[in-house]
Amino acid sequence: MRLEASTPRKAVRLTALVASAAMVVVAVQSGTASAQPDPTRESGATALELTPAQRVEAIRSAQADTASEARTLGLGAAEKLVVRDVVKDADGTVHTRYERTYQGLPVLGGDLVVHESPADGRSVTKATTARIAVASTDAAVAASTAKSKALKAASAEKTADAAAENAPRKVVWAASGTPVLAWETVVKGVQPDGTPSELHVVTDAATGAELFKDEAVKTGTGTGKYNGSVTLGTTKSGTTYNLTDGGRGNHKTYDLNQGTSGTGTLFTDADDVWGGGRQTAGVDAHYGAAETWDFYKNVVGRNGIKNNGVGSYSRTHYGNSYVNAFWQDSCFCMTYGDGSGNANALTSIDVAAHEMTHGVTAATANLTYSGESGGLNEATSDIFATAVEFYSNTSTDPGDYLIGEKININGDGTPLRYMDKPSKDGASRDYWSSTLGNVDVHYSSGPANHFFYLLSEGSGAKTINGVSYNSPTYNGAAVTGIGRDKAIQIWYKALTTYMTSTTNYARARTATLSAAGALYGTTSAEYKAVGAAWTAINVA
């Protein structure tokens, strides 16, 4: 279908957006933009790097047009749209991501993306196709009852010091089944391993049944191996220097001094020559954040985790003998433990990239951290952690398709996860099956990790950077890879423009095919390779 604006205002907005996209292209070509895209990136359907001001204006303009957009989409009178993001491609295509409300209540699982192209017309990607409507917004179950049930759910998870953050909020639950009125309660506390907990519990407002629960603090493990002598972004204040990276959104790195709350103390140094003692973990964390920022900016044109030019912050030396690291969207921060006996800080590049990518996912598709979408959320972090490791290319930790290979958490030198054959870890799945959604998200990520490896490198035996791989396929057919660089572009575009909160494996296949088609054409070898890689993990 060709694109036809439903109102003069919509036509004006689209024209302005396309014109703005064209202006950015001219700026990049003439060398006046802040940074040029990587030359390996495709020019037509590649997202343009907008300045923070341009992005704010694009969102403002789209928000002003939401009433018209809602009518075009055929939404009910009680539904309203809230703009989360606007992505502009070099060819003039605009992808606008929306959340929905119903009679003023947030609709969980009601997100959608509208794609408007001057050449190919208009299409919509929805998290749910169900009609959003409930018989009444009056809850039969009291908020206090929902709170009590949420606290019981936290107790079942063995959460210590559990307490509801605020009163439950009334929502419409639309992420699965028929939309219903519900309560969402956030219970804060401490997980059994010492990680903070922000457990979101959704309770049916008519029956009191638990509909869903989601841990908002995303954890993962990595190495505490030092990066050696590296260049850091620092800031001089008076006569001392501190770990504030002015070139990367003012990212700051702090020392929690074994505490578990607040920001701690900003790392400082008298001569700007860092390292030794407690500074070592700070150096590694600060460098990992910088490499992750640079990868996203230089390889896919993303200006920070939220694409707004604002840096997050890192906290090191968390807790006592805390053997983990985590991303917390509520503080927009990354936190690292010091490992067993506080002797091996988990501050490596792959840890930073994996956990900060949870922030990128939250700011884009916001994949629900449960079932198949949760596995895709974890896989996305593994995929971009691998990509950053290859991008950084340090001599102490060269790029590979192994996750957590330096930790030795198993005590025998084996990695946490393998992308070429995920089942080698003893728990992950190699292929999709109808029971995949019942598996822990760190293991249901396996098929998507396998897909990315096959798309990048192909099947069969090979050695890369001194590491031997041998990747099988579900149907026994050989798969030819298209190279990691192109696979990265395809997954990133799918995540940022075609996936939604409820994307499962089947929809991920559709999303990556849409991304490959936009980037390389639907008759290209890349498009065909995407289809073949999904078939190879039993998603067809």
N, C-alpha and C positions, 0 to 999 in steps of 0.2 A: 504494500500500500504506500502510495506517495504521501509525503508529509503535507498536511493541510492544517494551518493554524485555525483553531475554532473561533477565535475572536481577533479583532484588529490588534488588541493589546498583546495577545500571545504572539502574533506575527511580528510586532515591533520588538518584543523581547527576544525572540529567536534570531531575528536579524542582528540585533545588538550583540548577542552572544557570539554569533558567527563572525561578526566584524571584529569583536574583541579577540577571538581566536586568531583571526588573520593578522591582527596587529602584533600579537605575541609571536607568531611565526616570523614576521618581518623583523621583529626585535632580535630574535635568536639568530636569524640569518645575517643580520647586519652587525652582530657582536655587541649589541647594547643591553642584552638581557643579563641577569645576574650570573647565570651559568648556562653553558650550552649542553644539550643532551648528549649522552654517549653516542658516538657515531654508529654503533651497532644497532641502535634502536630504530624501529620502523618510523617513518615520518607521517604517514597518513592517519592511522588510527591510534597513534601514540598519544597519551595524555600530555597536554602542555603543562609546563611548570608555571603556575600563576604566582604572582607576588601575594603576600598576605592581604594587601588592600584589594587586589583584583578578586581574590577568592571571597572576601567579605562582601564585596559588591555583587558578585554572581549569586551568592546565597540570598542576599537582601532582595535582589531583583526577582529571584524565583519565589521567595516567600510572598512577595507582593502579588504574585499571580496564582496563588494556591487555590483561591475560590474558583477561578476559571478552570484550573487543572482538575479539580475535583469533579466539576460538571463534565468535563471531557472524559474522565475515567468512569463516569456513571456511578459515582459514590452516592450514598444516601445523604439526606439532608442533615443528619446528625453527625456525619463524619467530616473531619477537617484534616488537612495535610500540614505537616511541619517539616521544613527542609533541613536535612542533615548535612548534605554535601552536594557540590556541583563539580563535575569533571568535564573538561572541554578537551576534545581531541583536535589534532592539527588539521584534520579534514573538515572541521566545522561541526562534527557530531557533539551533542551535549547530553550528558548522562546526569539526571537529577535524582538524588536519593531522598526519599521521604519516609518519615514515621507518620502514623495516623492516630487521631483521637476519635472517640465516640462519646457524644454528649459531654465533652470535656475530659473524659477519662483516657489515659494512655491505652493504646491497643498493643499488647505484647504479641509479636508475630504478625503484625499488620504492615510491616515495612514493604516498600516497593521502589523500583527504579524505572524512571521513564527515559527512554532513549529517543532522541530526536536528531535525525540526520538529513541534511539537505539533499543527499543523493538517494538514500535508501528508505526514507520515510520514518515512521514512528512505531515503536514497540514498547512493551512494558514487561518487566520481570517482577513477579509478586512472590512474597513469602507465603501467602495463602490465597487461594482462589475462592474461599468461602465468603459469603455475604456477611458483613460485619453488622450484627444486630443482636440485641438482647431484649427480652420481654420487659425488663424493668432494671433500673439502676439502683433500686432499693435492695439492700443485702438482707437475706434471711438469717445468715450467720453473722454474729456480731464481730466487730474488729478485735475485741478482746479474746474471743474464741480462736480467731485466726492466729493471733499472736501466740496464744498458748500452744497451738498445734505446731507453729513454726519453732518454738523453743524445744518442743519434744523432738522435732526432726533434727535440730542441732544436737540434742542430747544423744540421739541415735548415732550421730556421726562422731560422738565422743569429743564434742567441742567444749573446751574449758572456758569458764568465765563468760558463758553465753548470756547475751542481753540484747533485746530488740533495740536497734539504733534509733528508730522513731516509731510513731504509730503506724500500723499497716496502711498502705495506700490502696484505694479501690482502683481496679483496672479491668480491662476486658482481655481475657486470655484467648488468643486466636492462633497460637503456634501449632496446635494440633486439634483435630476434630472440629466440632461445632463450637463457634465462639460462645463463651459464657462469662458472666460477671464473676470477678474473683478479687481476692485480697492478695497483695504482695507485701511480704514482711522481710526485712533485712535483719538478720541476727549476726551480731559481731561477737568475736571471741578468739580462741586460740585452738588451732588444729593440734592433733596428738603429737606431731613432730616439731611443734613450736612455731609453725607458720601462722600468721594472722588469718582469721576467717571472716568472710563477709558472705554468709549463706543467704541467698535469695530463695524464699519459699513462697510458692503460689498456691493458694487455697481456694477451692470452689466456694463462692459466696452463697450458694443455695444449699449445698450438701455438707460442706466442711471437709470434703475429700482433698487430699493433697494432689495437686495437678502436676507440679514440677518443682524441682529444687536445683539450684545452680551455685557452685562456689565461685565467687567473683575474683578471688585471689588465685592467679594462675602460677603454679609452681613448676620447677624443672631443675635438673642438676647439671653440673658442668665441671670443668677443671679449675684448679686454683693455680695452674702453671703460669709463671710470669711471662710477659711478652718481651722481656729483655729491654734493650735501649730503644726507646720510641720517642717520637715528637708529640708533645701535648699542647693543647690549647689552654693557656692560663691567662690570668688577669693580675696586673699590679695594682695594689691598693696601699697607698702610703709607701712604706719602706719594705713591704712584704708582698709575696705573690700568693695567689690562691687558685684552686682548681675550679675556675669558672671559664668555660669555653665560649668566648664572645663570637667566634666564627660559626658556632653551631647552636644558635638559639639560646645562648647563656646557660648551657647545661652545667650543673654544679655537682660536685662529688663530696660527700660528707662522711665523717667518722662517727658511727653511733656509739662507739666505745662500749660494746656489748649490751647496749640498751635495746629496747624493742618498740619504742615509740618516739615520735617527734622526728626531727631531721638530724639531730646530733650537731657536730661541729664541722664547719667548712674546713677542708684541708688547706693549710698554709705552709709556706716555705720562705726562707730568707733570701736564697740565691737563685731560685727557679731551677734548681737541679734536684730532681725528685727521686726518691727510692730509699729502701731500707726501713726496717721496723714497720710501723703501722702504715707508713706511706705506700708501701709496696702494693697492698690491696687497692689503695686509692688510685695508684697509677694504672693498674690493670683495668679497673672498672671504668676510669675516665677514658682510657684508650679504646676499650671495647665499645663504649657509647659513641665515640667519635667515628670509629670504623663503621658502625651500624648506620649512623647519620649519613656518612659519605656514600655508602653503598646505595641507600635509598635515594639520595639526591642525584648521584652521578650515573646510576644505572637505570633507575626507573623514573627519575624526575620528581621524587616526592620530597617536599620541603619540611622534614621533621615528621614525627610520628603521626600527628594530627594534620599534617600538610599545611600548617599555618605558620611555620617558621619559628615556633616556640619549642625550646628544649625541655626535656623532662629533667629529673635529677636522680642521682644514684646515692644509695646509702650502703656503706660497707661496715664490717665488723658487727653484724646483727646477732644478738643473743649469745648464748654460750654453747659452743660445740654444735652449732646449727649447721646441718649438712644439707643445705638447699639454697635456692635463690628464687625470687618471685617478682612478678609484675603486679602492681596494684593500680587499677585504673582510677580509683577514687582519689589517690594522691598524685597520680600521673608520675609514678616513680618506680625505680628498680632497686631491689634490696638483695644484698649478698651476705650469706653466712660465712663463717671462718672454717667450717668443716670440723671433723672429729678432733677434739682436744684443742680447738682454735688454732690448728697448725697448718691448715691448707685452704686458704680463702678461695671461694668458688667464683673467681672474677675473670674468667677467660672470655675471649671474643665470642665463641659460640653460645655461651650462656647469655651474654648481653643481647645478641641478635635474636635468639629464640624467645627470650622473655619480652624484649621490647616489641617484637613482632606481634605479640598478643595485644599490645596497644594499638598497632596498625590495624589489626583485625577488628578490634572493638570500635575503631573510628570509621571503618568501612562496612564490610558485610555484617559485622557483629554476630558471627556464627555462634549459635547457642551452644554452650559448653556441656552438651549431653548428647547421647546417641550418635548417629552418623555425623551430624553437624559438628559435634564436639571432637570427633576424630579428625574431621577436616580442619578444625581450628588448630589442633595440635600439629597436624601435618604441615599446615601453613607455616607454623613457627619452625618446624624442622627443616622445611624447604628453604626458607630464607636464612636460617642459621647456617645451613650448608653453603648457600650462595655468598653470604658475607665472609665465611671462612675462605672460600676460593678467591673472593675479591681482595681480602686483606693479604693473603699469600705470605704469611710470616714464615720464617725458616723454622721456628719452633713448633708450629702447628699448621702445616700446609693443608690445602683443601682436600676433603675426602667426603665420601658418602656414608660415613659412620657417625653416629650421634653419641656424644659423651665418651669418646674413645680414650681420653686421657685420664679418666676418673679412677678406673680400676675398682669400680663399686662392687663388681662381682668377685673381686679378689683373685682373679685369674688372668687379668689383662684384657678381657673382652669388653667391647663397647656396650652401651645401653641398648642401642637400636641400630639396625642395618637397613639401609634403603634398598639395596639390590635384592635382598631376600629377607624381608622383615622377620619371618618365623625363626630365624637363627637365634633370636634372643630368647626363645622358648615360650613366648606369650603372644607376640604380635601376629596378626593375620597377613598372609601374602595376597589374598584375593578377597573380593567382596562376596558376601553371602547374606541370606535373609536374616541371620542372627547377629550380624556385625554390630548393630546398634545396641546390643546387650553387653558388649565388651567395654572395659575401661577405655577412656578416650585416648590414653597414651598407647594403647594397643590397636584400637580401631583406626588409628592413624596409619597403620601399616600399609594397607592397599594404596592409599594416596601417595605415601612416600615411595612405594614401589612404582606407581604410575610415573612420578616425576623422574625417578632414575631411568626407567625405560625410555621415556620421552627424550631425556638428555643424552643417554649413552647407548641405548639399545640393549637387547638381550644377549645372553651368552657370556663366555669368559673373556676377561680383559684386565689389564693392569693400568691404574691411573695414579700418578704420583707415588708409585711404589706400593700401592695397595691392590691386592687381587680381588676381583669381583666375579661372580657368576650368577647372572640373573635369569631365572626361569620365567615361563609364561603359563597361564592357565590352560590355554588350548594347544600348547606345544609349538605354536607358530613363532618364527623369528620376527623380532621387531628391530627396526633401524632407527637409531636416535637422530635428533635434529640438532643436538648440541645444547649445552646447559644455558647459554645466553638466550637463545630463543625460548627455551622452556620457561625460564624465569619471566620473560616478558609476557608470555601467555598466561601463566598462573597469576601474575600480578594484575593484569588487566581483568581477568575473570573475577578475582577477589574484589577489586575496587569498582567494577561496573556491572557485573552480571550475577554475582552471588548475593543472597539475602540471609537473614538470620536463620531460616529453616532449611537452607540448602543441604540436601543429602547427596549420596554418591551419584545417583542418576542425574540429579540437577547439576552437580559439579561437572559431569560429562558435557551436558548441554552448555554450561557456562564457559568451559574451556574451548569447546568447539566454536562458540560465538566469538570468543576472544581471538582464536586463531584465524577465523574467517575475516574478522575485522582487520587484523594485523597483516595477514599474508594472502587472503583470498580463499574462497571456499573450494577452489580447484587446486590449491597449492599442495606441495609435498608436506608442508608443516601441518595443514589441516588434516590431511589423511593420516599423518603420524599420530596426531592426538587421538583420533578414533581408534587406531590400531593399538595404542598404549592402553586405552581404557578396556578394549576387548581382551587384552592380555591379562588384565586383572579381574575379568569376569563382570565388567560393566558394559552393557551394550544397549 
